[in-house]
């Protein structure tokens, strides 16, 4: 998470994500669509052999697009998110069970899930790496023996190579917003500042390399067996847009 952030023009917050995933998020990212969710879900289903009736935990489920996709293939899905706004949207569009909680304290029975997923860069938000480690511990602890864990994250090499320092985008209602991006001095975080007439705030994401993420998962007993660079099963490379890791807990 950021060391600093602006939830409003005059109220600093440490944990920027607590205020960023609300109505403004829906205005800024209206293109988050079901087609994209279907692609990553289909990749997961093919790779892990998901069967109808599997219990799936979607951590940081947001507005529920991945939960909807998992329900369509017959999974019993639980969606967990910290944003009350996004959960209300999800509630209107999916019959998945929905829980409001912090991924550092997941209120799910240990060893109960066939599959736990953390998709579309819903990781790396915390102030300290110990908190990221705790979140991974909580997520993987929910897996039953032999269960699958999937994380879909940014590819740091591609982020650094393709960073767009400044641009102006239109919010969902047409209002312009000015976006600036930069790397932190230590090169470990990508920082995005969004300024509009109504609000200014910061997003800050810790960039974990694929080998770093693999090491963290292996430390929690997850044997990473599949690596992809995009939602169409592309081989990972420095130019890949995504870093997708899939692995199993001990049987």
TIDO-237484 format. One record per atom (N, C-alpha, C, O): residue number from 1; atom name; x, y, z. Coordinates in steps of 0.05 Angstrom, whole numbers. Example, Ala and Ser with C-alpha at 12.3 -4.5 7.8 and 13.67 -1.06 7.14 Angstrom:
2
nr, atom, c1, c2, c3
1, N, 264, -114, 156
1, CA, 246, -90, 156
1, C, 264, -66, 156
1, O, 285, -66, 169
2, N, 257, -45, 142
2, CA, 273, -21, 143
2, C, 258, 1, 157
2, O, 268, 23, 161
***
This chain:
251
nr, atom, c1, c2, c3
1, N, 17, -23, 0
1, CA, 0, 0, 0
1, C, 17, 24, 0
1, O, 41, 23, 5
2, N, 5, 46, -6
2, CA, 22, 70, -8
2, C, 31, 80, 19
2, O, 18, 76, 39
3, N, 54, 92, 19
3, CA, 62, 107, 43
3, C, 45, 132, 46
3, O, 40, 141, 68
4, N, 36, 143, 23
4, CA, 18, 165, 23
4, C, -3, 161, 2
4, O, 2, 146, -17
5, N, -25, 174, 5
5, CA, -46, 173, -15
5, C, -67, 194, -10
5, O, -68, 204, 13
6, N, -83, 201, -29
6, CA, -104, 220, -25
6, C, -130, 208, -32
6, O, -136, 202, -55
7, N, -147, 204, -12
7, CA, -174, 194, -17
7, C, -192, 217, -26
7, O, -211, 214, -42
8, N, -186, 241, -16
8, CA, -200, 265, -25
8, C, -178, 286, -27
8, O, -154, 280, -23
9, N, -185, 310, -34
9, CA, -164, 331, -38
9, C, -151, 339, -12
9, O, -129, 350, -12
10, N, -164, 334, 11
10, CA, -152, 344, 36
10, C, -150, 323, 58
10, O, -144, 330, 80
11, N, -156, 297, 51
11, CA, -155, 277, 73
11, C, -135, 256, 65
11, O, -141, 238, 49
12, N, -110, 256, 77
12, CA, -91, 236, 70
12, C, -98, 209, 83
12, O, -109, 209, 106
13, N, -92, 187, 70
13, CA, -96, 161, 81
13, C, -72, 144, 75
13, O, -57, 149, 56
14, N, -67, 125, 92
14, CA, -45, 106, 87
14, C, -54, 84, 69
14, O, -39, 77, 50
15, N, -77, 72, 74
15, CA, -86, 49, 58
15, C, -106, 60, 37
15, O, -130, 61, 41
16, N, -94, 68, 14
16, CA, -110, 81, -6
16, C, -133, 65, -16
16, O, -154, 75, -24
17, N, -130, 38, -16
17, CA, -150, 21, -28
17, C, -176, 21, -12
17, O, -197, 13, -23
18, N, -176, 30, 13
18, CA, -201, 31, 29
18, C, -221, 51, 17
18, O, -245, 47, 21
19, N, -211, 71, 3
19, CA, -229, 91, -8
19, C, -230, 92, -38
19, O, -247, 106, -50
20, N, -213, 77, -51
20, CA, -210, 80, -80
20, C, -229, 62, -96
20, O, -235, 68, -119
21, N, -240, 41, -84
21, CA, -256, 22, -99
21, C, -286, 27, -93
21, O, -300, 10, -82
22, N, -294, 50, -102
22, CA, -322, 58, -98
22, C, -334, 68, -124
22, O, -328, 58, -145
23, N, -352, 87, -122
23, CA, -365, 98, -146
23, C, -345, 109, -165
23, O, -349, 107, -190
24, N, -324, 122, -155
24, CA, -304, 134, -174
24, C, -289, 112, -189
24, O, -282, 116, -212
25, N, -284, 89, -177
25, CA, -271, 67, -190
25, C, -289, 58, -214
25, O, -279, 52, -235
26, N, -315, 56, -209
26, CA, -333, 47, -230
26, C, -334, 67, -253
26, O, -337, 60, -276
27, N, -330, 93, -247
27, CA, -329, 114, -267
27, C, -303, 113, -283
27, O, -302, 118, -307
28, N, -281, 107, -269
28, CA, -255, 107, -281
28, C, -250, 83, -298
28, O, -236, 84, -318
29, N, -261, 60, -290
29, CA, -256, 35, -304
29, C, -282, 22, -314
29, O, -287, -1, -306
30, N, -297, 36, -330
30, CA, -322, 24, -340
30, C, -318, 1, -359
30, O, -336, -15, -364
31, N, -293, -2, -370
31, CA, -288, -23, -390
31, C, -281, -50, -378
31, O, -276, -69, -392
32, N, -281, -53, -351
32, CA, -277, -79, -339
32, C, -301, -96, -346
32, O, -323, -92, -336
33, N, -297, -115, -364
33, CA, -320, -128, -376
33, C, -321, -158, -372
33, O, -301, -170, -363
34, N, -344, -170, -378
34, CA, -348, -198, -374
34, C, -332, -215, -394
34, O, -324, -237, -387
35, N, -327, -205, -418
35, CA, -312, -220, -438
35, C, -284, -226, -428
35, O, -274, -248, -431
36, N, -272, -206, -416
36, CA, -245, -209, -405
36, C, -245, -230, -382
36, O, -227, -246, -379
37, N, -266, -228, -365
37, CA, -268, -247, -343
37, C, -273, -275, -353
37, O, -262, -294, -341
38, N, -288, -278, -375
38, CA, -293, -305, -386
38, C, -267, -317, -396
38, O, -263, -341, -394
39, N, -249, -301, -407
39, CA, -224, -311, -418
39, C, -206, -323, -396
39, O, -196, -345, -399
40, N, -202, -308, -374
40, CA, -185, -318, -353
40, C, -198, -341, -339
40, O, -185, -360, -330
41, N, -225, -340, -336
41, CA, -239, -362, -323
41, C, -237, -388, -340
41, O, -232, -409, -329
42, N, -240, -385, -366
42, CA, -237, -408, -384
42, C, -209, -420, -382
42, O, -206, -444, -383
43, N, -189, -403, -381
43, CA, -161, -413, -378
43, C, -158, -428, -352
43, O, -146, -449, -352
44, N, -169, -418, -331
44, CA, -167, -432, -305
44, C, -182, -459, -306
44, O, -171, -479, -297
45, N, -206, -459, -317
45, CA, -222, -483, -318
45, C, -207, -505, -334
45, O, -205, -528, -325
46, N, -195, -497, -357
46, CA, -181, -517, -373
46, C, -156, -527, -358
46, O, -150, -551, -359
47, N, -142, -510, -345
47, CA, -116, -517, -333
47, C, -119, -534, -308
47, O, -105, -554, -305
48, N, -138, -527, -291
48, CA, -140, -541, -265
48, C, -161, -563, -266
48, O, -163, -579, -247
49, N, -176, -565, -288
49, CA, -196, -586, -290
49, C, -220, -582, -272
49, O, -231, -600, -260
50, N, -228, -556, -269
50, CA, -250, -549, -252
50, C, -275, -565, -260
50, O, -282, -567, -284
51, N, -289, -576, -240
51, CA, -314, -591, -244
51, C, -337, -577, -230
51, O, -333, -563, -210
52, N, -362, -580, -241
52, CA, -385, -569, -228
52, C, -386, -578, -198
52, O, -381, -601, -192
53, N, -393, -559, -181
53, CA, -395, -565, -153
53, C, -370, -558, -137
53, O, -370, -559, -112
54, N, -348, -552, -151
54, CA, -324, -543, -137
54, C, -330, -518, -121
54, O, -345, -501, -129
55, N, -318, -516, -97
55, CA, -320, -492, -81
55, C, -297, -473, -88
55, O, -274, -480, -86
56, N, -304, -449, -97
56, CA, -285, -430, -107
56, C, -287, -405, -90
56, O, -308, -394, -85
57, N, -264, -395, -80
57, CA, -262, -370, -65
57, C, -249, -349, -83
57, O, -226, -352, -91
58, N, -264, -328, -90
58, CA, -254, -306, -107
58, C, -246, -283, -88
58, O, -264, -268, -79
59, N, -220, -280, -83
59, CA, -211, -260, -64
59, C, -207, -234, -79
59, O, -193, -233, -100
60, N, -218, -212, -68
60, CA, -220, -186, -82
60, C, -237, -189, -107
60, O, -228, -183, -129
61, N, -261, -197, -103
61, CA, -280, -204, -125
61, C, -291, -179, -138
61, O, -302, -181, -160
62, N, -289, -155, -126
62, CA, -298, -131, -138
62, C, -328, -132, -144
62, O, -344, -140, -127
63, N, -335, -124, -168
63, CA, -363, -123, -176
63, C, -374, -150, -185
63, O, -397, -152, -194
64, N, -358, -171, -183
64, CA, -369, -198, -186
64, C, -366, -211, -214
64, O, -379, -231, -219
65, N, -351, -198, -231
65, CA, -351, -209, -259
65, C, -338, -237, -260
65, O, -347, -254, -276
66, N, -317, -242, -245
66, CA, -305, -269, -245
66, C, -323, -289, -230
66, O, -326, -312, -238
67, N, -336, -280, -208
67, CA, -354, -297, -194
67, C, -377, -306, -212
67, O, -385, -329, -211
68, N, -387, -287, -228
68, CA, -408, -295, -247
68, C, -398, -316, -267
68, O, -413, -335, -273
69, N, -374, -313, -276
69, CA, -363, -332, -296
69, C, -359, -359, -283
69, O, -365, -380, -295
70, N, -350, -360, -258
70, CA, -348, -386, -244
70, C, -375, -399, -239
70, O, -377, -423, -241
71, N, -395, -383, -233
71, CA, -421, -394, -228
71, C, -432, -406, -255
71, O, -446, -426, -254
72, N, -426, -393, -277
72, CA, -436, -403, -303
72, C, -424, -431, -310
72, O, -437, -445, -325
73, N, -401, -438, -299
73, CA, -390, -465, -304
73, C, -396, -484, -281
73, O, -385, -506, -280
74, N, -414, -476, -263
74, CA, -424, -494, -243
74, C, -410, -495, -216
74, O, -414, -512, -200
75, N, -392, -476, -212
75, CA, -377, -475, -187
75, C, -395, -462, -165
75, O, -412, -445, -170
76, N, -390, -471, -140
76, CA, -402, -458, -117
76, C, -382, -436, -108
76, O, -362, -442, -96
77, N, -389, -411, -114
77, CA, -369, -390, -111
77, C, -375, -372, -87
77, O, -398, -364, -82
78, N, -354, -365, -73
78, CA, -355, -345, -52
78, C, -338, -321, -61
78, O, -314, -325, -66
79, N, -350, -298, -62
79, CA, -335, -273, -69
79, C, -329, -257, -44
79, O, -347, -252, -27
80, N, -304, -249, -41
80, CA, -295, -233, -18
80, C, -283, -207, -27
80, O, -266, -207, -45
81, N, -291, -185, -15
81, CA, -280, -159, -22
81, C, -283, -140, 2
81, O, -300, -144, 19
82, N, -267, -119, 2
82, CA, -268, -99, 23
82, C, -287, -76, 16
82, O, -296, -62, 34
83, N, -293, -73, -10
83, CA, -309, -50, -19
83, C, -339, -57, -17
83, O, -349, -74, -31
84, N, -353, -42, 0
84, CA, -382, -45, 2
84, C, -396, -37, -23
84, O, -416, -49, -31
85, N, -385, -16, -37
85, CA, -397, -7, -62
85, C, -396, -29, -83
85, O, -416, -35, -96
86, N, -372, -41, -87
86, CA, -370, -61, -108
86, C, -386, -86, -101
86, O, -396, -100, -118
87, N, -387, -93, -75
87, CA, -403, -116, -67
87, C, -433, -112, -72
87, O, -447, -131, -79
88, N, -442, -87, -69
88, CA, -470, -82, -76
88, C, -476, -86, -106
88, O, -497, -97, -113
89, N, -457, -78, -123
89, CA, -459, -83, -151
89, C, -459, -113, -157
89, O, -476, -124, -172
90, N, -441, -128, -144
90, CA, -439, -157, -147
90, C, -465, -170, -138
90, O, -474, -189, -152
91, N, -477, -161, -116
91, CA, -501, -173, -106
91, C, -524, -172, -126
91, O, -541, -189, -126
92, N, -524, -151, -142
92, CA, -545, -147, -161
92, C, -542, -164, -186
92, O, -560, -166, -202
93, N, -518, -176, -190
93, CA, -512, -189, -215
93, C, -504, -218, -212
93, O, -499, -231, -232
94, N, -501, -228, -188
94, CA, -492, -256, -184
94, C, -506, -268, -160
94, O, -513, -254, -141
95, N, -509, -294, -160
95, CA, -520, -308, -137
95, C, -498, -321, -121
95, O, -503, -338, -104
96, N, -473, -314, -126
96, CA, -451, -323, -109
96, C, -454, -313, -80
96, O, -465, -292, -76
97, N, -444, -328, -61
97, CA, -442, -318, -34
97, C, -422, -295, -33
97, O, -401, -298, -45
98, N, -429, -273, -20
98, CA, -411, -250, -19
98, C, -405, -243, 10
98, O, -422, -243, 27
99, N, -379, -237, 15
99, CA, -370, -230, 42
99, C, -353, -205, 41
99, O, -336, -202, 24
100, N, -359, -187, 59
100, CA, -341, -163, 61
100, C, -320, -168, 82
100, O, -325, -172, 105
101, N, -295, -168, 73
101, CA, -272, -175, 91
101, C, -246, -166, 78
101, O, -245, -161, 54
102, N, -226, -163, 95
102, CA, -199, -157, 87
102, C, -184, -183, 81
102, O, -187, -202, 97
103, N, -169, -184, 59
103, CA, -156, -209, 52
103, C, -134, -217, 72
103, O, -124, -239, 71
104, N, -127, -198, 90
104, CA, -108, -205, 111
104, C, -121, -220, 134
104, O, -108, -230, 152
105, N, -148, -221, 134
105, CA, -164, -235, 155
105, C, -188, -247, 141
105, O, -210, -236, 142
106, N, -184, -270, 129
106, CA, -205, -282, 113
106, C, -223, -300, 130
106, O, -213, -320, 142
107, N, -249, -294, 132
107, CA, -267, -309, 150
107, C, -278, -334, 136
107, O, -303, -337, 133
108, N, -261, -351, 126
108, CA, -269, -376, 112
108, C, -255, -399, 126
108, O, -232, -398, 134
109, N, -270, -421, 129
109, CA, -260, -444, 143
109, C, -235, -455, 129
109, O, -235, -459, 104
110, N, -213, -460, 143
110, CA, -189, -471, 131
110, C, -194, -497, 117
110, O, -211, -513, 126
111, N, -179, -502, 96
111, CA, -180, -528, 82
111, C, -207, -534, 70
111, O, -216, -557, 70
112, N, -222, -514, 61
112, CA, -250, -518, 52
112, C, -254, -513, 23
112, O, -275, -520, 13
113, N, -235, -502, 9
113, CA, -239, -494, -19
113, C, -223, -511, -39
113, O, -200, -518, -34
114, N, -236, -518, -61
114, CA, -222, -532, -83
114, C, -204, -513, -98
114, O, -183, -521, -108
115, N, -212, -488, -99
115, CA, -197, -468, -115
115, C, -199, -441, -102
115, O, -221, -432, -94
116, N, -177, -427, -99
116, CA, -176, -399, -90
116, C, -163, -382, -112
116, O, -142, -389, -122
117, N, -176, -360, -119
117, CA, -165, -343, -140
117, C, -162, -315, -130
117, O, -178, -305, -114
118, N, -142, -301, -141
118, CA, -138, -272, -136
118, C, -131, -261, -163
118, O, -108, -264, -173
119, N, -150, -247, -176
119, CA, -148, -241, -204
119, C, -147, -211, -210
119, O, -157, -194, -194
120, N, -135, -204, -232
120, CA, -134, -177, -243
120, C, -121, -157, -224
120, O, -133, -137, -217
121, N, -97, -163, -217
121, CA, -80, -145, -201
121, C, -95, -136, -176
121, O, -98, -112, -171
122, N, -104, -155, -160
122, CA, -117, -149, -135
122, C, -99, -155, -112
122, O, -107, -165, -91
123, N, -73, -150, -115
123, CA, -52, -156, -96
123, C, -31, -135, -98
123, O, -30, -120, -118
124, N, -14, -133, -78
124, CA, 8, -114, -78
124, C, 0, -86, -68
124, O, 15, -67, -72
125, N, -22, -84, -53
125, CA, -32, -58, -45
125, C, -22, -49, -18
125, O, -25, -26, -10
126, N, -9, -67, -3
126, CA, -4, -60, 25
126, C, 22, -45, 30
126, O, 40, -44, 12
127, N, 25, -34, 53
127, CA, 48, -18, 60
127, C, 73, -35, 63
127, O, 95, -27, 54
128, N, 70, -58, 75
128, CA, 94, -75, 82
128, C, 92, -102, 69
128, O, 70, -113, 65
129, N, 115, -113, 61
129, CA, 114, -140, 49
129, C, 104, -161, 68
129, O, 94, -182, 59
130, N, 107, -157, 94
130, CA, 97, -176, 114
130, C, 66, -178, 111
130, O, 55, -199, 116
131, N, 53, -156, 104
131, CA, 24, -157, 100
131, C, 17, -172, 75
131, O, -3, -187, 74
132, N, 33, -169, 54
132, CA, 28, -185, 30
132, C, 32, -215, 36
132, O, 16, -232, 27
133, N, 52, -221, 51
133, CA, 57, -249, 59
133, C, 33, -260, 76
133, O, 25, -283, 72
134, N, 23, -243, 93
134, CA, 0, -252, 110
134, C, -24, -257, 92
134, O, -39, -277, 96
135, N, -29, -240, 72
135, CA, -52, -244, 55
135, C, -50, -270, 39
135, O, -69, -285, 36
136, N, -26, -276, 30
136, CA, -22, -302, 16
136, C, -26, -325, 35
136, O, -37, -346, 27
137, N, -17, -323, 60
137, CA, -21, -344, 79
137, C, -51, -348, 84
137, O, -60, -371, 85
138, N, -66, -327, 87
138, CA, -95, -329, 91
138, C, -109, -342, 67
138, O, -126, -359, 70
139, N, -101, -334, 43
139, CA, -114, -345, 19
139, C, -108, -375, 16
139, O, -126, -391, 11
140, N, -82, -382, 18
140, CA, -75, -410, 14
140, C, -84, -428, 36
140, O, -88, -452, 32
141, N, -88, -417, 60
141, CA, -98, -433, 82
141, C, -127, -443, 77
141, O, -135, -463, 89
142, N, -141, -429, 60
142, CA, -169, -437, 54
142, C, -170, -462, 36
142, O, -192, -473, 32
143, N, -148, -470, 24
143, CA, -148, -492, 5
143, C, -149, -519, 19
143, O, -136, -524, 39
144, N, -166, -537, 8
144, CA, -166, -564, 17
144, C, -141, -578, 6
144, O, -128, -568, -12
145, N, -133, -601, 17
145, CA, -109, -616, 7
145, C, -112, -621, -23
145, O, -133, -631, -33
146, N, -92, -614, -38
146, CA, -92, -617, -67
146, C, -108, -595, -82
146, O, -111, -597, -106
147, N, -117, -574, -67
147, CA, -132, -553, -80
147, C, -113, -534, -96
147, O, -89, -535, -92
148, N, -126, -519, -114
148, CA, -111, -501, -132
148, C, -112, -472, -123
148, O, -132, -462, -112
149, N, -89, -458, -127
149, CA, -88, -430, -123
149, C, -79, -416, -149
149, O, -61, -426, -162
150, N, -93, -394, -156
150, CA, -87, -379, -180
150, C, -84, -350, -173
150, O, -102, -338, -160
151, N, -63, -338, -183
151, CA, -60, -309, -180
151, C, -53, -297, -207
151, O, -37, -307, -222
152, N, -67, -276, -214
152, CA, -65, -262, -239
152, C, -55, -233, -233
152, O, -70, -217, -222
153, N, -30, -228, -240
153, CA, -17, -203, -230
153, C, -4, -189, -254
153, O, -2, -199, -276
154, N, 5, -164, -249
154, CA, 20, -149, -268
154, C, 46, -162, -274
154, O, 58, -176, -257
155, N, 56, -159, -298
155, CA, 84, -167, -305
155, C, 102, -143, -302
155, O, 101, -124, -318
156, N, 118, -142, -281
156, CA, 134, -118, -275
156, C, 151, -108, -298
156, O, 154, -84, -303
157, N, 163, -127, -313
157, CA, 180, -119, -336
157, C, 164, -103, -357
157, O, 174, -83, -367
158, N, 140, -113, -363
158, CA, 123, -99, -382
158, C, 113, -72, -372
158, O, 111, -53, -387
159, N, 107, -71, -346
159, CA, 99, -46, -334
159, C, 120, -24, -337
159, O, 115, -2, -345
160, N, 145, -32, -330
160, CA, 167, -12, -332
160, C, 172, -4, -360
160, O, 177, 20, -366
161, N, 171, -23, -379
161, CA, 178, -17, -407
161, C, 156, 0, -420
161, O, 162, 17, -438
162, N, 131, -4, -412
162, CA, 109, 9, -426
162, C, 96, 32, -410
162, O, 74, 40, -416
163, N, 109, 41, -389
163, CA, 97, 62, -372
163, C, 90, 87, -387
163, O, 107, 99, -400
164, N, 65, 95, -385
164, CA, 56, 120, -398
164, C, 56, 142, -376
164, O, 38, 141, -359
165, N, 74, 161, -377
165, CA, 76, 180, -355
165, C, 52, 197, -350
165, O, 44, 203, -328
166, N, 39, 206, -372
166, CA, 16, 224, -370
166, C, -4, 218, -392
166, O, 3, 213, -415
167, N, -30, 220, -384
167, CA, -51, 219, -404
167, C, -76, 230, -392
167, O, -79, 232, -368
168, N, -95, 237, -409
168, CA, -121, 246, -401
168, C, -141, 226, -411
168, O, -142, 219, -434
169, N, -158, 216, -392
169, CA, -178, 196, -399
169, C, -206, 207, -393
169, O, -209, 226, -377
170, N, -226, 196, -405
170, CA, -254, 203, -399
170, C, -265, 184, -379
170, O, -264, 160, -383
171, N, -277, 194, -358
171, CA, -291, 177, -339
171, C, -317, 166, -352
171, O, -324, 175, -373
172, N, -329, 148, -338
172, CA, -353, 135, -350
172, C, -375, 155, -357
172, O, -391, 150, -375
173, N, -376, 177, -343
173, CA, -396, 198, -349
173, C, -386, 220, -367
173, O, -399, 240, -371
174, N, -361, 216, -377
174, CA, -350, 236, -396
174, C, -332, 257, -383
174, O, -318, 271, -397
175, N, -332, 258, -357
175, CA, -315, 278, -343
175, C, -285, 271, -348
175, O, -278, 247, -345
176, N, -268, 290, -355
176, CA, -240, 284, -360
176, C, -225, 280, -334
176, O, -231, 292, -313
177, N, -206, 262, -334
177, CA, -189, 257, -311
177, C, -160, 256, -321
177, O, -154, 244, -342
178, N, -142, 269, -307
178, CA, -114, 269, -314
178, C, -99, 248, -298
178, O, -100, 248, -273
179, N, -85, 231, -312
179, CA, -72, 208, -300
179, C, -41, 211, -303
179, O, -32, 215, -325
180, N, -27, 208, -281
180, CA, 3, 208, -283
180, C, 12, 182, -270
180, O, 1, 172, -251
181, N, 34, 171, -281
181, CA, 45, 146, -272
181, C, 75, 149, -268
181, O, 89, 163, -283
182, N, 86, 136, -248
182, CA, 114, 137, -243
182, C, 122, 112, -227
182, O, 105, 98, -216
183, N, 148, 108, -226
183, CA, 159, 87, -209
183, C, 169, 99, -183
183, O, 179, 122, -183
184, N, 167, 85, -161
184, CA, 178, 94, -136
184, C, 209, 95, -138
184, O, 220, 81, -155
185, N, 222, 111, -121
185, CA, 251, 113, -123
185, C, 266, 86, -122
185, O, 287, 82, -134
186, N, 255, 67, -107
186, CA, 268, 41, -104
186, C, 260, 22, -127
186, O, 269, -1, -128
187, N, 242, 31, -145
187, CA, 234, 14, -167
187, C, 215, -8, -160
187, O, 210, -25, -177
188, N, 205, -9, -136
188, CA, 189, -32, -127
188, C, 159, -27, -129
188, O, 143, -45, -126
189, N, 151, -2, -134
189, CA, 122, 5, -136
189, C, 117, 21, -161
189, O, 133, 38, -169
190, N, 94, 16, -173
190, CA, 83, 33, -194
190, C, 62, 51, -180
190, O, 45, 41, -166
191, N, 63, 77, -186
191, CA, 46, 96, -173
191, C, 29, 111, -194
191, O, 40, 122, -213
192, N, 3, 110, -190
192, CA, -15, 124, -209
192, C, -30, 146, -193
192, O, -42, 140, -172
193, N, -30, 170, -203
193, CA, -46, 192, -192
193, C, -68, 199, -211
193, O, -63, 204, -235
194, N, -92, 201, -201
194, CA, -116, 208, -217
194, C, -127, 234, -207
194, O, -135, 235, -183
195, N, -129, 254, -224
195, CA, -141, 279, -217
195, C, -165, 286, -234
195, O, -163, 286, -259
196, N, -187, 291, -222
196, CA, -211, 300, -236
196, C, -222, 325, -222
196, O, -211, 333, -201
197, N, -242, 336, -233
197, CA, -254, 360, -220
197, C, -265, 354, -192
197, O, -265, 372, -175
198, N, -273, 329, -188
198, CA, -286, 323, -163
198, C, -268, 309, -142
198, O, -274, 308, -119
199, N, -245, 298, -152
199, CA, -230, 282, -134
199, C, -201, 278, -144
199, O, -195, 279, -168
200, N, -183, 274, -124
200, CA, -155, 268, -131
200, C, -147, 245, -112
200, O, -150, 247, -88
201, N, -135, 224, -124
201, CA, -125, 203, -107
201, C, -103, 187, -120
201, O, -97, 191, -143
202, N, -90, 170, -104
202, CA, -66, 156, -112
202, C, -71, 126, -110
202, O, -82, 116, -90
203, N, -62, 111, -130
203, CA, -61, 82, -128
203, C, -31, 74, -128
203, O, -15, 85, -144
204, N, -24, 55, -111
204, CA, 4, 47, -109
204, C, 5, 17, -107
204, O, -7, 5, -88
205, N, 19, 4, -125
205, CA, 20, -26, -126
205, C, 49, -35, -125
205, O, 66, -26, -140
206, N, 54, -54, -107
206, CA, 80, -67, -105
206, C, 84, -86, -128
206, O, 67, -102, -134
207, N, 106, -83, -142
207, CA, 111, -100, -166
207, C, 128, -124, -157
207, O, 152, -122, -152
208, N, 115, -147, -156
208, CA, 129, -172, -149
208, C, 136, -186, -176
208, O, 119, -191, -193
209, N, 161, -192, -179
209, CA, 170, -208, -202
209, C, 158, -236, -201
209, O, 152, -245, -179
210, N, 154, -249, -223
210, CA, 144, -276, -223
210, C, 160, -295, -205
210, O, 148, -312, -191
211, N, 186, -293, -204
211, CA, 202, -310, -187
211, C, 198, -304, -157
211, O, 199, -322, -141
212, N, 194, -278, -151
212, CA, 188, -271, -123
212, C, 161, -282, -115
212, O, 158, -293, -93
213, N, 141, -280, -132
213, CA, 114, -290, -125
213, C, 115, -321, -122
213, O, 103, -332, -104
214, N, 130, -334, -140
214, CA, 133, -363, -139
214, C, 145, -371, -112
214, O, 136, -390, -100
215, N, 166, -357, -104
215, CA, 180, -363, -79
215, C, 161, -360, -55
215, O, 161, -376, -37
216, N, 144, -339, -55
216, CA, 126, -335, -34
216, C, 105, -357, -33
216, O, 97, -366, -11
217, N, 96, -366, -56
217, CA, 76, -387, -56
217, C, 88, -414, -48
217, O, 76, -429, -32
218, N, 112, -419, -57
218, CA, 125, -444, -49
218, C, 131, -445, -19
218, O, 130, -466, -7
219, N, 136, -422, -7
219, CA, 140, -421, 22
219, C, 114, -428, 37
219, O, 115, -435, 60
220, N, 92, -427, 23
220, CA, 66, -434, 35
220, C, 56, -461, 25
220, O, 32, -467, 28
221, N, 74, -476, 14
221, CA, 67, -503, 5
221, C, 54, -506, -22
221, O, 46, -528, -29
222, N, 52, -484, -37
222, CA, 40, -485, -63
222, C, 61, -492, -84
222, O, 80, -477, -88
223, N, 57, -514, -98
223, CA, 75, -522, -119
223, C, 66, -510, -146
223, O, 46, -519, -157
224, N, 79, -488, -155
224, CA, 71, -475, -179
224, C, 78, -492, -203
224, O, 101, -499, -207
225, N, 58, -499, -219
225, CA, 62, -517, -241
225, C, 55, -505, -268
225, O, 63, -516, -289
226, N, 41, -482, -269
226, CA, 33, -470, -294
226, C, 38, -440, -292
226, O, 32, -427, -272
227, N, 50, -429, -314
227, CA, 56, -401, -316
227, C, 47, -391, -343
227, O, 54, -403, -364
228, N, 32, -369, -343
228, CA, 22, -357, -368
228, C, 27, -327, -369
228, O, 29, -314, -348
229, N, 29, -317, -394
229, CA, 34, -288, -397
229, C, 10, -272, -406
229, O, 12, -248, -407
230, N, -12, -286, -411
230, CA, -36, -272, -419
230, C, -60, -291, -415
230, O, -56, -314, -406
231, N, -84, -281, -420
231, CA, -108, -296, -415
231, C, -114, -318, -437
231, O, -133, -333, -434
232, N, -97, -318, -457
232, CA, -100, -338, -479
232, C, -78, -359, -477
232, O, -71, -372, -497
233, N, -67, -363, -453
233, CA, -47, -384, -448
233, C, -20, -379, -462
233, O, -5, -398, -468
234, N, -14, -353, -468
234, CA, 12, -347, -479
234, C, 35, -353, -460
234, O, 32, -351, -436
235, N, 58, -359, -472
235, CA, 82, -364, -456
235, C, 91, -338, -443
235, O, 90, -317, -456
236, N, 100, -339, -418
236, CA, 109, -314, -405
236, C, 135, -305, -416
236, O, 153, -320, -423
237, N, 138, -278, -419
237, CA, 162, -265, -427
237, C, 163, -238, -415
237, O, 144, -229, -402
238, N, 185, -223, -419
238, CA, 186, -196, -409
238, C, 165, -178, -421
238, O, 158, -157, -409
239, N, 155, -185, -445
239, CA, 135, -168, -458
239, C, 107, -176, -452
239, O, 88, -163, -460
240, N, 103, -198, -437
240, CA, 76, -207, -431
240, C, 61, -187, -414
240, O, 73, -175, -396
241, N, 35, -183, -420
241, CA, 20, -163, -404
241, C, 14, -173, -375
241, O, 10, -156, -357
242, N, 13, -199, -371
242, CA, 5, -210, -345
242, C, 25, -230, -335
242, O, 42, -240, -349
243, N, 24, -235, -309
243, CA, 39, -256, -296
243, C, 19, -274, -281
243, O, 10, -267, -259
244, N, 12, -297, -293
244, CA, -8, -314, -282
244, C, 5, -340, -273
244, O, 18, -354, -288
245, N, 2, -346, -247
245, CA, 14, -369, -235
245, C, -9, -387, -224
245, O, -28, -378, -212
246, N, -6, -413, -228
246, CA, -25, -433, -218
246, C, -10, -456, -205
246, O, 10, -466, -216
247, N, -19, -463, -181
247, CA, -5, -485, -167
247, C, -24, -498, -147
247, O, -46, -489, -142
248, N, -14, -521, -136
248, CA, -31, -537, -118
248, C, -19, -538, -90
248, O, 5, -536, -86
249, N, -37, -541, -71
249, CA, -29, -546, -43
249, C, -22, -576, -40
249, O, -30, -592, -57
250, N, -8, -583, -19
250, CA, -1, -611, -16
250, C, -25, -629, -13
250, O, -45, -621, -1
251, N, -25, -652, -25
251, CA, -48, -670, -24
251, C, -50, -683, 3
251, O, -68, -699, 8
***
